Amino acid sequence: MARDPVPFASTRQMLELAARALGRIDRDGVRASTSLSTDEIEAMAGALIHLGLMPIAPGATAPETLINKKEA
């Protein structure tokens, strides 16, 4: 059974963890990708959602628009 998700203390904390994981991947390539923690992966997924990428459920048809542009 999957563990219950633990929300990040703040959006800033989530984005910083995602950016650090991205930095490791940028520096070390695939090797870093295979050693990311689940928290780093969740932070990167959360960052994508925060930045507007629309999640698509497995088996679902992709929507016409993949980026949800936030109203300013």
Residue pairs with C-beta under 8 A, 6 or more apart in sequence:
5 42
8 14
8 17
8 43
8 46
11 50
14 43
14 46
14 47
14 50
15 43
15 47
15 50
17 39
17 40
17 43
18 40
18 43
18 44
18 46
18 47
19 47
20 40
21 32
21 36
21 40
21 41
21 43
21 44
22 44
24 32
24 36
25 32
25 33
25 36
36 44
49 55
52 67
52 68
52 69
52 70
53 66
53 67
53 68
54 63
54 65
54 66
54 67
54 68
56 62
56 63
